[in-house]
Amino acid sequence: MSKKQKFPYLVGSKWTAQQATMGWRHFQVINRKNQGTWVFAEVVAACDSDVRFWLNARLLKDRRLWQAGWQSLQERE
């Protein structure tokens, strides 16, 4: 029996940062990495592919930091 994968739909998902992050708010997950029990996501800014970083995928569940999908400022309020 195969082990259930954490965050199976992570790659390709889109996120809006609640605060500007490295000058941008809209990001897309382009890669994932499993390290032991941790799952990391590599995110890239939607408007600048040079802005990319890795973060713990669990942080994406924190609604104070991230919101699923690309949201406009009006939608966020």
PDB file of N, CA, C and O in Angstrom:
ATOM      1  N   MET A   1       0.852  -1.177   0.000  1.00  0.00           N
ATOM      2  CA  MET A   1       0.000   0.000   0.000  1.00  0.00           C
ATOM      3  C   MET A   1       0.895   1.236   0.000  1.00  0.00           C
ATOM      4  O   MET A   1       1.835   1.335   0.789  1.00  0.00           O
ATOM      5  N   SER A   2       0.590   2.180  -0.897  1.00  0.00           N
ATOM      6  CA  SER A   2       1.422   3.374  -0.985  1.00  0.00           C
ATOM      7  C   SER A   2       1.066   4.365   0.114  1.00  0.00           C
ATOM      8  O   SER A   2      -0.069   4.432   0.585  1.00  0.00           O
ATOM      9  N   LYS A   3       2.066   5.122   0.496  1.00  0.00           N
ATOM     10  CA  LYS A   3       1.902   6.117   1.543  1.00  0.00           C
ATOM     11  C   LYS A   3       1.225   7.365   0.957  1.00  0.00           C
ATOM     12  O   LYS A   3       1.575   7.800  -0.140  1.00  0.00           O
ATOM     13  N   LYS A   4       0.271   7.932   1.677  1.00  0.00           N
ATOM     14  CA  LYS A   4      -0.443   9.114   1.207  1.00  0.00           C
ATOM     15  C   LYS A   4       0.516  10.299   1.149  1.00  0.00           C
ATOM     16  O   LYS A   4       1.230  10.581   2.112  1.00  0.00           O
ATOM     17  N   GLN A   5       0.522  10.988   0.008  1.00  0.00           N
ATOM     18  CA  GLN A   5       1.403  12.129  -0.184  1.00  0.00           C
ATOM     19  C   GLN A   5       0.783  13.382   0.444  1.00  0.00           C
ATOM     20  O   GLN A   5      -0.397  13.673   0.246  1.00  0.00           O
ATOM     21  N   LYS A   6       1.603  14.117   1.205  1.00  0.00           N
ATOM     22  CA  LYS A   6       1.152  15.383   1.771  1.00  0.00           C
ATOM     23  C   LYS A   6       1.154  16.437   0.664  1.00  0.00           C
ATOM     24  O   LYS A   6       2.073  16.471  -0.153  1.00  0.00           O
ATOM     25  N   PHE A   7       0.146  17.286   0.631  1.00  0.00           N
ATOM     26  CA  PHE A   7       0.031  18.364  -0.350  1.00  0.00           C
ATOM     27  C   PHE A   7       0.113  17.833  -1.789  1.00  0.00           C
ATOM     28  O   PHE A   7       1.003  18.248  -2.531  1.00  0.00           O
ATOM     29  N   PRO A   8      -0.781  16.934  -2.202  1.00  0.00           N
ATOM     30  CA  PRO A   8      -0.676  16.311  -3.523  1.00  0.00           C
ATOM     31  C   PRO A   8      -0.854  17.277  -4.693  1.00  0.00           C
ATOM     32  O   PRO A   8      -0.327  17.021  -5.776  1.00  0.00           O
ATOM     33  N   TYR A   9      -1.571  18.368  -4.508  1.00  0.00           N
ATOM     34  CA  TYR A   9      -1.817  19.298  -5.613  1.00  0.00           C
ATOM     35  C   TYR A   9      -1.009  20.580  -5.475  1.00  0.00           C
ATOM     36  O   TYR A   9      -1.436  21.637  -5.940  1.00  0.00           O
ATOM     37  N   LEU A  10       0.132  20.494  -4.852  1.00  0.00           N
ATOM     38  CA  LEU A  10       0.930  21.673  -4.553  1.00  0.00           C
ATOM     39  C   LEU A  10       1.498  22.324  -5.816  1.00  0.00           C
ATOM     40  O   LEU A  10       1.339  23.530  -6.007  1.00  0.00           O
ATOM     41  N   VAL A  11       2.153  21.551  -6.674  1.00  0.00           N
ATOM     42  CA  VAL A  11       2.790  22.107  -7.869  1.00  0.00           C
ATOM     43  C   VAL A  11       1.707  22.645  -8.807  1.00  0.00           C
ATOM     44  O   VAL A  11       0.739  21.953  -9.125  1.00  0.00           O
ATOM     45  N   GLY A  12       1.891  23.878  -9.237  1.00  0.00           N
ATOM     46  CA  GLY A  12       0.933  24.527 -10.123  1.00  0.00           C
ATOM     47  C   GLY A  12      -0.100  25.369  -9.395  1.00  0.00           C
ATOM     48  O   GLY A  12      -0.833  26.130 -10.027  1.00  0.00           O
ATOM     49  N   SER A  13      -0.171  25.244  -8.064  1.00  0.00           N
ATOM     50  CA  SER A  13      -1.158  26.027  -7.312  1.00  0.00           C
ATOM     51  C   SER A  13      -0.724  27.493  -7.240  1.00  0.00           C
ATOM     52  O   SER A  13       0.464  27.810  -7.287  1.00  0.00           O
ATOM     53  N   LYS A  14      -1.709  28.368  -7.126  1.00  0.00           N
ATOM     54  CA  LYS A  14      -1.473  29.812  -7.106  1.00  0.00           C
ATOM     55  C   LYS A  14      -1.859  30.370  -5.741  1.00  0.00           C
ATOM     56  O   LYS A  14      -2.826  29.926  -5.123  1.00  0.00           O
ATOM     57  N   TRP A  15      -1.077  31.361  -5.279  1.00  0.00           N
ATOM     58  CA  TRP A  15      -1.257  31.907  -3.935  1.00  0.00           C
ATOM     59  C   TRP A  15      -1.084  33.408  -3.925  1.00  0.00           C
ATOM     60  O   TRP A  15      -0.322  33.966  -4.713  1.00  0.00           O
ATOM     61  N   THR A  16      -1.806  34.058  -3.018  1.00  0.00           N
ATOM     62  CA  THR A  16      -1.666  35.491  -2.790  1.00  0.00           C
ATOM     63  C   THR A  16      -1.116  35.696  -1.388  1.00  0.00           C
ATOM     64  O   THR A  16      -1.688  35.224  -0.405  1.00  0.00           O
ATOM     65  N   ALA A  17      -0.004  36.405  -1.312  1.00  0.00           N
ATOM     66  CA  ALA A  17       0.591  36.726  -0.007  1.00  0.00           C
ATOM     67  C   ALA A  17      -0.224  37.853   0.624  1.00  0.00           C
ATOM     68  O   ALA A  17      -0.598  38.800  -0.068  1.00  0.00           O
ATOM     69  N   GLN A  18      -0.501  37.769   1.904  1.00  0.00           N
ATOM     70  CA  GLN A  18      -1.262  38.806   2.593  1.00  0.00           C
ATOM     71  C   GLN A  18      -0.455  40.100   2.705  1.00  0.00           C
ATOM     72  O   GLN A  18      -1.027  41.189   2.747  1.00  0.00           O
ATOM     73  N   GLN A  19       0.866  39.980   2.753  1.00  0.00           N
ATOM     74  CA  GLN A  19       1.768  41.131   2.763  1.00  0.00           C
ATOM     75  C   GLN A  19       2.690  40.997   1.556  1.00  0.00           C
ATOM     76  O   GLN A  19       3.032  39.883   1.160  1.00  0.00           O
ATOM     77  N   ALA A  20       3.088  42.107   0.976  1.00  0.00           N
ATOM     78  CA  ALA A  20       4.014  42.062  -0.153  1.00  0.00           C
ATOM     79  C   ALA A  20       5.259  41.284   0.263  1.00  0.00           C
ATOM     80  O   ALA A  20       5.854  41.550   1.308  1.00  0.00           O
ATOM     81  N   THR A  21       5.639  40.327  -0.565  1.00  0.00           N
ATOM     82  CA  THR A  21       6.793  39.479  -0.294  1.00  0.00           C
ATOM     83  C   THR A  21       7.793  39.660  -1.421  1.00  0.00           C
ATOM     84  O   THR A  21       7.517  39.317  -2.570  1.00  0.00           O
ATOM     85  N   MET A  22       8.944  40.197  -1.088  1.00  0.00           N
ATOM     86  CA  MET A  22       9.971  40.511  -2.074  1.00  0.00           C
ATOM     87  C   MET A  22       9.397  41.417  -3.173  1.00  0.00           C
ATOM     88  O   MET A  22       9.789  41.335  -4.337  1.00  0.00           O
ATOM     89  N   GLY A  23       8.458  42.280  -2.768  1.00  0.00           N
ATOM     90  CA  GLY A  23       7.869  43.250  -3.679  1.00  0.00           C
ATOM     91  C   GLY A  23       6.643  42.768  -4.435  1.00  0.00           C
ATOM     92  O   GLY A  23       6.063  43.535  -5.202  1.00  0.00           O
ATOM     93  N   TRP A  24       6.231  41.524  -4.243  1.00  0.00           N
ATOM     94  CA  TRP A  24       5.111  40.956  -4.995  1.00  0.00           C
ATOM     95  C   TRP A  24       4.107  40.284  -4.067  1.00  0.00           C
ATOM     96  O   TRP A  24       4.419  39.964  -2.920  1.00  0.00           O
ATOM     97  N   ARG A  25       2.898  40.076  -4.581  1.00  0.00           N
ATOM     98  CA  ARG A  25       1.847  39.398  -3.810  1.00  0.00           C
ATOM     99  C   ARG A  25       1.391  38.091  -4.441  1.00  0.00           C
ATOM    100  O   ARG A  25       0.954  37.187  -3.728  1.00  0.00           O
ATOM    101  N   HIS A  26       1.484  37.970  -5.766  1.00  0.00           N
ATOM    102  CA  HIS A  26       0.976  36.782  -6.448  1.00  0.00           C
ATOM    103  C   HIS A  26       2.106  35.829  -6.810  1.00  0.00           C
ATOM    104  O   HIS A  26       3.096  36.209  -7.436  1.00  0.00           O
ATOM    105  N   PHE A  27       1.923  34.565  -6.391  1.00  0.00           N
ATOM    106  CA  PHE A  27       2.955  33.548  -6.588  1.00  0.00           C
ATOM    107  C   PHE A  27       2.347  32.248  -7.084  1.00  0.00           C
ATOM    108  O   PHE A  27       1.161  31.984  -6.887  1.00  0.00           O
ATOM    109  N   GLN A  28       3.183  31.437  -7.734  1.00  0.00           N
ATOM    110  CA  GLN A  28       2.764  30.114  -8.176  1.00  0.00           C
ATOM    111  C   GLN A  28       3.827  29.108  -7.734  1.00  0.00           C
ATOM    112  O   GLN A  28       5.025  29.381  -7.803  1.00  0.00           O
ATOM    113  N   VAL A  29       3.368  27.945  -7.282  1.00  0.00           N
ATOM    114  CA  VAL A  29       4.285  26.887  -6.863  1.00  0.00           C
ATOM    115  C   VAL A  29       4.792  26.174  -8.117  1.00  0.00           C
ATOM    116  O   VAL A  29       4.002  25.690  -8.929  1.00  0.00           O
ATOM    117  N   ILE A  30       6.123  26.115  -8.268  1.00  0.00           N
ATOM    118  CA  ILE A  30       6.693  25.480  -9.451  1.00  0.00           C
ATOM    119  C   ILE A  30       7.432  24.180  -9.131  1.00  0.00           C
ATOM    120  O   ILE A  30       7.772  23.417 -10.035  1.00  0.00           O
ATOM    121  N   ASN A  31       7.676  23.931  -7.854  1.00  0.00           N
ATOM    122  CA  ASN A  31       8.429  22.733  -7.490  1.00  0.00           C
ATOM    123  C   ASN A  31       8.120  22.375  -6.040  1.00  0.00           C
ATOM    124  O   ASN A  31       7.697  23.228  -5.259  1.00  0.00           O
ATOM    125  N   ARG A  32       8.329  21.139  -5.692  1.00  0.00           N
ATOM    126  CA  ARG A  32       8.173  20.691  -4.303  1.00  0.00           C
ATOM    127  C   ARG A  32       9.351  19.806  -3.946  1.00  0.00           C
ATOM    128  O   ARG A  32       9.990  19.205  -4.809  1.00  0.00           O
ATOM    129  N   LYS A  33       9.622  19.743  -2.639  1.00  0.00           N
ATOM    130  CA  LYS A  33      10.741  18.923  -2.162  1.00  0.00           C
ATOM    131  C   LYS A  33      10.330  18.321  -0.830  1.00  0.00           C
ATOM    132  O   LYS A  33       9.851  19.025   0.059  1.00  0.00           O
ATOM    133  N   ASN A  34      10.515  17.035  -0.699  1.00  0.00           N
ATOM    134  CA  ASN A  34      10.260  16.341   0.556  1.00  0.00           C
ATOM    135  C   ASN A  34      11.595  16.149   1.265  1.00  0.00           C
ATOM    136  O   ASN A  34      12.554  15.650   0.677  1.00  0.00           O
ATOM    137  N   GLN A  35      11.647  16.545   2.525  1.00  0.00           N
ATOM    138  CA  GLN A  35      12.830  16.317   3.349  1.00  0.00           C
ATOM    139  C   GLN A  35      12.351  15.723   4.663  1.00  0.00           C
ATOM    140  O   GLN A  35      11.916  16.435   5.568  1.00  0.00           O
ATOM    141  N   GLY A  36      12.441  14.412   4.745  1.00  0.00           N
ATOM    142  CA  GLY A  36      11.928  13.725   5.926  1.00  0.00           C
ATOM    143  C   GLY A  36      10.429  13.913   6.012  1.00  0.00           C
ATOM    144  O   GLY A  36       9.702  13.581   5.076  1.00  0.00           O
ATOM    145  N   THR A  37       9.963  14.446   7.132  1.00  0.00           N
ATOM    146  CA  THR A  37       8.527  14.672   7.300  1.00  0.00           C
ATOM    147  C   THR A  37       8.094  16.048   6.789  1.00  0.00           C
ATOM    148  O   THR A  37       6.903  16.360   6.802  1.00  0.00           O
ATOM    149  N   TRP A  38       9.031  16.865   6.346  1.00  0.00           N
ATOM    150  CA  TRP A  38       8.738  18.223   5.887  1.00  0.00           C
ATOM    151  C   TRP A  38       8.515  18.243   4.379  1.00  0.00           C
ATOM    152  O   TRP A  38       9.132  17.486   3.631  1.00  0.00           O
ATOM    153  N   VAL A  39       7.615  19.130   3.953  1.00  0.00           N
ATOM    154  CA  VAL A  39       7.380  19.367   2.531  1.00  0.00           C
ATOM    155  C   VAL A  39       7.661  20.842   2.270  1.00  0.00           C
ATOM    156  O   VAL A  39       7.146  21.713   2.970  1.00  0.00           O
ATOM    157  N   PHE A  40       8.477  21.112   1.266  1.00  0.00           N
ATOM    158  CA  PHE A  40       8.816  22.484   0.906  1.00  0.00           C
ATOM    159  C   PHE A  40       8.308  22.789  -0.487  1.00  0.00           C
ATOM    160  O   PHE A  40       8.278  21.915  -1.353  1.00  0.00           O
ATOM    161  N   ALA A  41       7.909  24.029  -0.699  1.00  0.00           N
ATOM    162  CA  ALA A  41       7.415  24.481  -1.996  1.00  0.00           C
ATOM    163  C   ALA A  41       8.314  25.590  -2.515  1.00  0.00           C
ATOM    164  O   ALA A  41       8.680  26.507  -1.780  1.00  0.00           O
ATOM    165  N   GLU A  42       8.667  25.495  -3.799  1.00  0.00           N
ATOM    166  CA  GLU A  42       9.395  26.589  -4.438  1.00  0.00           C
ATOM    167  C   GLU A  42       8.355  27.453  -5.143  1.00  0.00           C
ATOM    168  O   GLU A  42       7.628  26.974  -6.013  1.00  0.00           O
ATOM    169  N   VAL A  43       8.289  28.714  -4.766  1.00  0.00           N
ATOM    170  CA  VAL A  43       7.310  29.619  -5.354  1.00  0.00           C
ATOM    171  C   VAL A  43       8.026  30.682  -6.176  1.00  0.00           C
ATOM    172  O   VAL A  43       9.147  31.086  -5.866  1.00  0.00           O
ATOM    173  N   VAL A  44       7.353  31.122  -7.226  1.00  0.00           N
ATOM    174  CA  VAL A  44       7.894  32.154  -8.103  1.00  0.00           C
ATOM    175  C   VAL A  44       6.832  33.237  -8.262  1.00  0.00           C
ATOM    176  O   VAL A  44       5.642  32.941  -8.372  1.00  0.00           O
ATOM    177  N   ALA A  45       7.275  34.494  -8.274  1.00  0.00           N
ATOM    178  CA  ALA A  45       6.344  35.610  -8.443  1.00  0.00           C
ATOM    179  C   ALA A  45       5.714  35.538  -9.830  1.00  0.00           C
ATOM    180  O   ALA A  45       6.393  35.233 -10.811  1.00  0.00           O
ATOM    181  N   ALA A  46       4.427  35.816  -9.908  1.00  0.00           N
ATOM    182  CA  ALA A  46       3.710  35.729 -11.178  1.00  0.00           C
ATOM    183  C   ALA A  46       4.229  36.727 -12.204  1.00  0.00           C
ATOM    184  O   ALA A  46       4.213  36.439 -13.401  1.00  0.00           O
ATOM    185  N   CYS A  47       4.684  37.880 -11.766  1.00  0.00           N
ATOM    186  CA  CYS A  47       5.107  38.933 -12.692  1.00  0.00           C
ATOM    187  C   CYS A  47       6.616  39.045 -12.859  1.00  0.00           C
ATOM    188  O   CYS A  47       7.084  39.841 -13.673  1.00  0.00           O
ATOM    189  N   ASP A  48       7.383  38.270 -12.108  1.00  0.00           N
ATOM    190  CA  ASP A  48       8.841  38.348 -12.191  1.00  0.00           C
ATOM    191  C   ASP A  48       9.430  36.983 -11.864  1.00  0.00           C
ATOM    192  O   ASP A  48       9.547  36.616 -10.695  1.00  0.00           O
ATOM    193  N   SER A  49       9.797  36.237 -12.889  1.00  0.00           N
ATOM    194  CA  SER A  49      10.291  34.870 -12.674  1.00  0.00           C
ATOM    195  C   SER A  49      11.647  34.824 -11.977  1.00  0.00           C
ATOM    196  O   SER A  49      12.097  33.750 -11.577  1.00  0.00           O
ATOM    197  N   ASP A  50      12.300  35.967 -11.828  1.00  0.00           N
ATOM    198  CA  ASP A  50      13.567  36.005 -11.091  1.00  0.00           C
ATOM    199  C   ASP A  50      13.344  35.981  -9.583  1.00  0.00           C
ATOM    200  O   ASP A  50      14.264  35.678  -8.823  1.00  0.00           O
ATOM    201  N   VAL A  51      12.127  36.298  -9.148  1.00  0.00           N
ATOM    202  CA  VAL A  51      11.802  36.297  -7.719  1.00  0.00           C
ATOM    203  C   VAL A  51      11.235  34.930  -7.376  1.00  0.00           C
ATOM    204  O   VAL A  51      10.096  34.608  -7.714  1.00  0.00           O
ATOM    205  N   ARG A  52      12.053  34.130  -6.698  1.00  0.00           N
ATOM    206  CA  ARG A  52      11.635  32.784  -6.306  1.00  0.00           C
ATOM    207  C   ARG A  52      12.294  32.421  -4.997  1.00  0.00           C
ATOM    208  O   ARG A  52      13.393  32.880  -4.688  1.00  0.00           O
ATOM    209  N   PHE A  53      11.603  31.585  -4.223  1.00  0.00           N
ATOM    210  CA  PHE A  53      12.155  31.151  -2.946  1.00  0.00           C
ATOM    211  C   PHE A  53      11.441  29.878  -2.505  1.00  0.00           C
ATOM    212  O   PHE A  53      10.368  29.545  -3.007  1.00  0.00           O
ATOM    213  N   TRP A  54      12.057  29.175  -1.558  1.00  0.00           N
ATOM    214  CA  TRP A  54      11.482  27.962  -0.968  1.00  0.00           C
ATOM    215  C   TRP A  54      10.847  28.317   0.358  1.00  0.00           C
ATOM    216  O   TRP A  54      11.368  29.151   1.098  1.00  0.00           O
ATOM    217  N   LEU A  55       9.713  27.682   0.664  1.00  0.00           N
ATOM    218  CA  LEU A  55       9.109  27.850   1.974  1.00  0.00           C
ATOM    219  C   LEU A  55       8.458  26.546   2.401  1.00  0.00           C
ATOM    220  O   LEU A  55       8.122  25.696   1.576  1.00  0.00           O
ATOM    221  N   ASN A  56       8.292  26.409   3.695  1.00  0.00           N
ATOM    222  CA  ASN A  56       7.618  25.239   4.237  1.00  0.00           C
ATOM    223  C   ASN A  56       6.170  25.274   3.757  1.00  0.00           C
ATOM    224  O   ASN A  56       5.475  26.267   3.967  1.00  0.00           O
ATOM    225  N   ALA A  57       5.711  24.208   3.118  1.00  0.00           N
ATOM    226  CA  ALA A  57       4.369  24.172   2.539  1.00  0.00           C
ATOM    227  C   ALA A  57       3.283  24.355   3.596  1.00  0.00           C
ATOM    228  O   ALA A  57       2.184  24.804   3.269  1.00  0.00           O
ATOM    229  N   ARG A  58       3.560  24.023   4.833  1.00  0.00           N
ATOM    230  CA  ARG A  58       2.558  24.208   5.891  1.00  0.00           C
ATOM    231  C   ARG A  58       2.218  25.687   6.086  1.00  0.00           C
ATOM    232  O   ARG A  58       1.116  26.009   6.530  1.00  0.00           O
ATOM    233  N   LEU A  59       3.142  26.585   5.762  1.00  0.00           N
ATOM    234  CA  LEU A  59       2.870  28.014   5.898  1.00  0.00           C
ATOM    235  C   LEU A  59       1.756  28.462   4.966  1.00  0.00           C
ATOM    236  O   LEU A  59       1.070  29.443   5.253  1.00  0.00           O
ATOM    237  N   LEU A  60       1.566  27.757   3.853  1.00  0.00           N
ATOM    238  CA  LEU A  60       0.515  28.124   2.911  1.00  0.00           C
ATOM    239  C   LEU A  60      -0.880  27.914   3.502  1.00  0.00           C
ATOM    240  O   LEU A  60      -1.854  28.484   3.010  1.00  0.00           O
ATOM    241  N   LYS A  61      -0.978  27.109   4.542  1.00  0.00           N
ATOM    242  CA  LYS A  61      -2.266  26.881   5.198  1.00  0.00           C
ATOM    243  C   LYS A  61      -2.628  27.999   6.180  1.00  0.00           C
ATOM    244  O   LYS A  61      -3.772  28.091   6.625  1.00  0.00           O
ATOM    245  N   ASP A  62      -1.660  28.841   6.514  1.00  0.00           N
ATOM    246  CA  ASP A  62      -1.882  29.933   7.465  1.00  0.00           C
ATOM    247  C   ASP A  62      -2.530  31.112   6.727  1.00  0.00           C
ATOM    248  O   ASP A  62      -1.856  31.796   5.957  1.00  0.00           O
ATOM    249  N   ARG A  63      -3.809  31.355   6.948  1.00  0.00           N
ATOM    250  CA  ARG A  63      -4.559  32.397   6.239  1.00  0.00           C
ATOM    251  C   ARG A  63      -4.114  33.813   6.617  1.00  0.00           C
ATOM    252  O   ARG A  63      -4.463  34.777   5.936  1.00  0.00           O
ATOM    253  N   ARG A  64      -3.350  33.934   7.693  1.00  0.00           N
ATOM    254  CA  ARG A  64      -2.796  35.249   8.031  1.00  0.00           C
ATOM    255  C   ARG A  64      -1.637  35.602   7.105  1.00  0.00           C
ATOM    256  O   ARG A  64      -1.283  36.773   6.963  1.00  0.00           O
ATOM    257  N   LEU A  65      -1.038  34.571   6.466  1.00  0.00           N
ATOM    258  CA  LEU A  65       0.110  34.782   5.587  1.00  0.00           C
ATOM    259  C   LEU A  65      -0.225  34.616   4.109  1.00  0.00           C
ATOM    260  O   LEU A  65       0.245  35.387   3.271  1.00  0.00           O
ATOM    261  N   TRP A  66      -1.042  33.604   3.788  1.00  0.00           N
ATOM    262  CA  TRP A  66      -1.318  33.246   2.394  1.00  0.00           C
ATOM    263  C   TRP A  66      -2.793  32.976   2.172  1.00  0.00           C
ATOM    264  O   TRP A  66      -3.497  32.522   3.074  1.00  0.00           O
ATOM    265  N   GLN A  67      -3.255  33.258   0.961  1.00  0.00           N
ATOM    266  CA  GLN A  67      -4.623  32.962   0.562  1.00  0.00           C
ATOM    267  C   GLN A  67      -4.549  32.201  -0.757  1.00  0.00           C
ATOM    268  O   GLN A  67      -3.790  32.579  -1.650  1.00  0.00           O
ATOM    269  N   ALA A  68      -5.328  31.137  -0.883  1.00  0.00           N
ATOM    270  CA  ALA A  68      -5.315  30.327  -2.096  1.00  0.00           C
ATOM    271  C   ALA A  68      -5.840  31.131  -3.280  1.00  0.00           C
ATOM    272  O   ALA A  68      -6.794  31.898  -3.149  1.00  0.00           O
ATOM    273  N   GLY A  69      -5.218  30.952  -4.420  1.00  0.00           N
ATOM    274  CA  GLY A  69      -5.616  31.653  -5.641  1.00  0.00           C
ATOM    275  C   GLY A  69      -5.008  33.039  -5.704  1.00  0.00           C
ATOM    276  O   GLY A  69      -4.381  33.511  -4.756  1.00  0.00           O
ATOM    277  N   TRP A  70      -5.207  33.670  -6.834  1.00  0.00           N
ATOM    278  CA  TRP A  70      -4.739  35.050  -6.992  1.00  0.00           C
ATOM    279  C   TRP A  70      -5.905  35.971  -6.690  1.00  0.00           C
ATOM    280  O   TRP A  70      -6.913  35.950  -7.397  1.00  0.00           O
ATOM    281  N   GLN A  71      -5.780  36.767  -5.662  1.00  0.00           N
ATOM    282  CA  GLN A  71      -6.849  37.657  -5.208  1.00  0.00           C
ATOM    283  C   GLN A  71      -6.457  39.102  -5.453  1.00  0.00           C
ATOM    284  O   GLN A  71      -5.306  39.481  -5.239  1.00  0.00           O
ATOM    285  N   SER A  72      -7.417  39.918  -5.907  1.00  0.00           N
ATOM    286  CA  SER A  72      -7.160  41.350  -6.047  1.00  0.00           C
ATOM    287  C   SER A  72      -7.241  42.001  -4.667  1.00  0.00           C
ATOM    288  O   SER A  72      -7.728  41.386  -3.718  1.00  0.00           O
ATOM    289  N   LEU A  73      -6.775  43.220  -4.554  1.00  0.00           N
ATOM    290  CA  LEU A  73      -6.833  43.911  -3.264  1.00  0.00           C
ATOM    291  C   LEU A  73      -8.273  44.077  -2.810  1.00  0.00           C
ATOM    292  O   LEU A  73      -8.546  43.985  -1.613  1.00  0.00           O
ATOM    293  N   GLN A  74      -9.214  44.322  -3.736  1.00  0.00           N
ATOM    294  CA  GLN A  74     -10.628  44.468  -3.370  1.00  0.00           C
ATOM    295  C   GLN A  74     -11.193  43.155  -2.854  1.00  0.00           C
ATOM    296  O   GLN A  74     -11.977  43.155  -1.904  1.00  0.00           O
ATOM    297  N   GLU A  75     -10.812  42.033  -3.462  1.00  0.00           N
ATOM    298  CA  GLU A  75     -11.314  40.731  -3.028  1.00  0.00           C
ATOM    299  C   GLU A  75     -10.788  40.360  -1.640  1.00  0.00           C
ATOM    300  O   GLU A  75     -11.461  39.655  -0.888  1.00  0.00           O
ATOM    301  N   ARG A  76      -9.606  40.825  -1.308  1.00  0.00           N
ATOM    302  CA  ARG A  76      -8.997  40.498  -0.027  1.00  0.00           C
ATOM    303  C   ARG A  76      -9.666  41.226   1.124  1.00  0.00           C
ATOM    304  O   ARG A  76      -9.613  40.750   2.258  1.00  0.00           O
ATOM    305  N   GLU A  77     -10.294  42.363   0.867  1.00  0.00           N
ATOM    306  CA  GLU A  77     -10.891  43.176   1.946  1.00  0.00           C
ATOM    307  C   GLU A  77     -12.240  42.730   2.352  1.00  0.00           C
ATOM    308  O   GLU A  77     -12.845  43.326   3.243  1.00  0.00           O
TER     309      GLU A  77
END
